């Protein structure tokens, strides 16, 4: 009864709080969170679990109070700009999912929260515990795989231990498994249709044909394709995916959004909106990302050009594209258009002297546009240095950590540099044959663009390295601990939430362990960014 009253209070009052207004609203939110923690503690202590006999397979009494406390802390952290609240939410959810390991809503919330704060392999670990497989993949794999190629596009580079050997903490394997299921689904559907036709089971045949259409038009498959393609671009592998003619005029959104708890009022910012990395991807977003992938592969193809109409018709409404894409994604699509225009000039220009003369100014202008785009991008990445704090998360008074936006901006920028370099390599090689512009002029422009790409990598490498060093500083670990729980014996005038979390986590080793793994996840992810900045991906 008490938990239901807390849910109702959150729904009617606190879910409408968006971090604005006077401090009284924030104080009310803090008091509500404390009340949820007290209720959760009372339920945990009154319902002792004999862990030697095995953990329960259902949620425990009071679990929803703990989940409510975490949701309130997430709202306080993301909308109220109180950064330690997110760490406190992580600690509560880790405790909740250890005591009640089959609480689906808590696992989902922790998965998406880890993604939001840039802890890629921890998110994959939680996702693995959800045991999503087969027919669930089209509807639920988005929980981890949305923008995964710009969050954690690599297998973990570290040796880590999990409590369960069956838990898989490799995000790339989860994406690969989901994509394989979708790519093989077409063959499975066709075989099923053939079997029903042979058996004369026409009712089942019609249903199977409908399922086949739904599976082939489902949004998730195409999202996984573009995410995997970017991972291939980072690894330097030759893409094995055939994008041509894959994208339909419209896709069916087959993603199930119900697993994320929705206890907010209809006109309030939902938990999903707060935690999702970027905006909810739509068909317009998909068209833009697929266009980038096709332009990236265009310079290696010998035909005139790919069938651009398959993708460009999805870009006919720029406003819709912006509504579902992040700012850096929109910039990358803009870059792809510039590169596309240049590549087309060289692929369509013959030996006609008039055509070559006409195209010379267009090429110079196109190279100038790319150089200007890269200059603006370098200014953006310069703000990601440790001192400026842009795209960084201030976890203590003296330490920062990367959030999802840091990695997203970094990886989209690195991918864009690759597209730029492949384009100018192609232009340089083709200009030697066609000489649309004077070689000296082409060389000068191309050198400047290459230098700008190198500068981008240098600045990003420096920012990643400084962050990693900061996270390794032993002095910050104690400071980080006591942003989550109050210091023992020093509870006067302290954060009331930290005070009650000190009572919940009597043994502070739980919090220490959670924070240590979180720091390790950040450093591991930063190490991969550094790795990509130190060497150019082969074309």
Buried (B, 14 or more C-beta within 10 A) or exposed (E): EBBEEBBEBBBEBBBBBBBEEEEEBBEEBBEBBBBBBBBBBBBBEEEEEEEEEEEBEEBBBBBBBBBBBBBBBBBBBBBBEBBBBBBBBBBBBBBBBEBBBBBEBBBBBBBBBBBBBBBBBBBBBBBBBBEBEEEBBBBBBBBBBBBBBBBBBBEBEEEEEEEEEEEBBBBBEBBBBBBEBBBEBEEEBEEBBEEBBEEEEEEBBEEBBEBBEEBBBBBBBBBBBBBBBBBBBBBEEEBEBEBBEBBBEEBBBBBBBEBBBBBBBEEBBBBBEBBBBBBBBBBBBBBBBBBBBBBBBBBEEEEEBBEBEBBBEBBEEEEBBBEBBBEBBBBBBBBBBBBBBBBBBBBEBEEEEEBBEEBBEBBBEBBBBBBEBBEEBBEBBBBBBBEEEBBBBEBBEEBBBBBBBBBBBBBBBBBBBBBBBBBBBBBBEBBEEBEBBEEEBBEEBBEBBBEBBBBBBBBBBBBBBBBBEBBEEEEBBEBBBBBBBBEEEEBEEBBBBBBBBBEBBEEBEBBBEBBBBBBBBBBBBBBBBBBBBEEBBEB
